[in-house]
Amino acid sequence: MSSSPALARRLGTVDAVMIGLGSMIGAGVFVAFTPAAESAGSGLLIGLAVAAFVAFCNATSSAQLATVYPVSGGTYVYGRERLGPWPGFLAGWGFVIGKTASSAAMALTFAAYAAPVGWERPVAIAAVVLLAVVNYHGVTRTAALTRVIVVGVLIALAVIVAAVWASGAGDASRITGGGLLSHGWYGILQSAGLLFFAFAGYARIATMGEEVREPRRTIPRAIVIALGITVVVYAVIAVTVLSSLGTAGVAESPVPLAAAVSSGTWSGVAPVARIGAALASLGALLALIAGLGRTSLAMARESDLPRWLAAVHPRYKVPHRAEVLLAVVICAVILVTDLRGAIGFSSFGVLVYYLVANIAAYTQPRQDRCYPKALQVVGALACVVLVATLPLISVSAGLTMFAVGILYRVLRLWALKVR
């Protein structure tokens, strides 16, 4: 790998777990259930289980690879080291482009809960700028703010769940209304692909591997802990919103948790749902911006992105140029995108990212293995299946994204060769 200034190892296990939780709890709880219910009805519960299992397979692959390659870049680095430059590039390109869309989705989600009507996009852009400034000033500040946000979100979610059930708004008969299979297996798999968007944050821990202390021990432990906590939280929230709103209500509401609380006698708690959603979205956005900067840094080190993006700030030890550029790009995406389109587009890129991770982990020798190869096989096949079941517009946009990436790299390699 190319040499460039190194980042500082300042994160412990708790910090790494919090960054993983901040990436996941928010993206799914407040965004992905609505399109998932539209695709699968109450079958989204099966879709959630499928997405969680696929996430587990992918998480173990990422953890196994991170113990050997504890540097910034995540699967971009793993793909290059185990499979070659092209698979690594495709993983990195899918991550950077897909997660840029995710960042826009998180900013718009924050604005949907926090901004006055008509001010959603300006408020979303302001959130991106604010969090980019926090990230710019060092990873310890990122971790500290993430910890505060995660604790606040978990408290808000606990209040929401208690309010729905204690007020009598929850009705268990609504949870499976119409039957778990009413939308068919295709709808369930499509919901799993959309819900996978919600779990993908555990990779942020591996992506920031160059800044974790004792990475061979810390990264695998933090990934599994963060994913386990998230699965439990998602399951509780999914059951709660379905019991309150039914499948049609979840599918129709852009803010299902707030709607669930408002449907009961504890409607005065509804502002807590909005505050929790806003905090969760900010936490996910904060971690996304940090992860994007580190992957861009790794790609720039190998000249897969312009080399000037590989700069590390001499004082704050962050990829400051990459983070500033990405903040500008995310703000531009906010001006032209919508929430559902961003989720599907992001899912396509991230599923390709984890396909590369599973294949890379499969090739590791016995002495580097922590998990059976069967998990990597299942994870890789599941990524392909879930990509195929995403909405057609998401698949088309994703294929176009990778076609542009391939053309970009071909032209860049040619330009570097003729210099």
Steps between C-alpha positions, in 0.01 A plus 500: 500500500612855431650699783348824626460670838335262749195571710522483881373199699273667755185283515432228758236223496222717644573775249495249213171346617343845531610594148342177371178567693495860385527379140218244529247620755335779312543392141253217540280591792391831350533445124497146363181359656274712280621371160541149648134497608399622157686207342411218741224607741542315829743274314756770575555307825631209295692747285653644816615154611647431155679836495636439851636157404662636184646782707639244746668306220647819360601627843699186574677535165586863574618409851719216373660722235546793739715295733755457219461841330432753780529810283266764361288400203317183607396277211677720247829393660388139555395466138830636372709283728310174451346527152681773309469869411176476301285323762638737762416800285144379439449455875641844578306668220175335608561607858593862426219561251238291686581648839496849357136426415453359852637820646252702300223267620602546864518877464155507340365272775633739763334789320169310463477481879666828597434759229193715433307409186680635195835529676600133487781528247668812647490342849640173361789687341566689823521167688757366254715812537484491880597132527774537240652768725488261799668222298763742374616566856599142579369148552480533878248782463308286252494212749400723793208657313393158372488365855273783613272455200470120537407523869239765419353291219473184711323694774258649246426157349433354844253782570328443163457126556371556852257769380350281226439197721410682821244720323323204344593605144673168444276218375676168442244399237628775268856365496427225249196663344436350158754224566878496492499368143227727361744679269687185396862401535616751242357782710662355812840478332459853367426619853812315619706684241359834613541415869858392439565870449428535872760245614793603284645736760707233676752530216583849623702338777715309251523799268655699786736214594807722481372705795409211735728391784584126509310450171537121481303467823286815499355498147346146495359545850353842426339387173320205658386697807368794297315275255345290778367804685362646177312181404321496837408870476368464143289198585337677795429813296364306200252312718401821679425711189313215330289443811409868508455595133455172318682431175311763299568768758873426509520498119320834471676696774834673434542524881361166630634523856349840559174378344502193725528711813238748379248218447474435876399694807861597564509722192681764704808279473505543120765777520732246664472287186590797286794592720619139506469472123690821448778387733518155341525647154776734613689207656476295182602800290798573725631144468431490126704814435785357707492166315483664160805709578706195600403295194575796273837533674581135431395528135704816454808328646478249215420768237146364451391850597707817453813481713442837664210343692755286691609800707477458880466812714823546698318596820162326494622182324196472271471483118390863492496557126292190437253596772453854367446380142254231610301751704463716190390201290247384762347847510467492120328159515254632760384761250398242236409171674204351690510270803378168353719533192804565718432191713469261205802648320709475815392139561621400154846646552537363853390148402768492230747625762420207728501253212866590453559474878356147513702381203816657643444332839438167326852514352676549834733219612416282798728684742312826436150354526264568792175367347400207272503553124130408485412839648688678221329288233155571643585868539619534141198318353262702714655827380437396137139398575421821687651715224278323245184570702555873551260735318581517128585868514755430778658217299518717187656788693745264670613342172546846352704602804740208455522552123606859564752378758654248261530763227653743749767251611584395144553865404696572818732202447556613141577854616748376761667277243558772241647751747 
